[in-house]
Amino acid sequence: MNNLSKEEIAKLVKGRRIAKGYTQQEIADIAGISLRSVQRIENADVLPRLYTLKILAQKLEIEVDNSPEQDHAVPVPVNVVTLPSPMLNKPRKLILTASVGLLLTLLVGAFLSQSSNFPETNFELFLFLIAVVSIYALVLFKIWK
């Protein structure tokens, strides 16, 4: 089953809330989220964050299916929600890229400043730097994949 749309989530949350006899304020208090968030979710104004969706599903006793989609033709009960897998958006990727680069630079600097016998030659220094850049490239590949 594809991830549910804002409208489908709104209908499901509102339906389960009403079926359990909760007001919007009561479910907000029980779930530990703001009343405004509950209102916006039920009005399909927003797609709730994964954390919020998990909390609401737990409090409203909605079965959550976190497994990847296997067959589009298989019907799924109305109370089963497939949660989107957490993905990094572009700003997060940029922040993570810069953070890893800075951290790696600081670690290399700390290692080189504490090592009196390394590198003995420029060749060793270049091999070390090649290894560091290769590790950084692999990390970036994983981040931006």
Secondary structure by P-SEA (a helix, b strand, c coil): cccccaaaaaaaaaaaaaaacccaaaaaaaacccaaaaaaaaaccccccaaaaaaaaaaacccccccccccccccccccbbbbccccccaaaaaaaaaaaaaaaaaaaaaaaaacccccccaaaaaaaaaaaaaaaaaaaaaaac
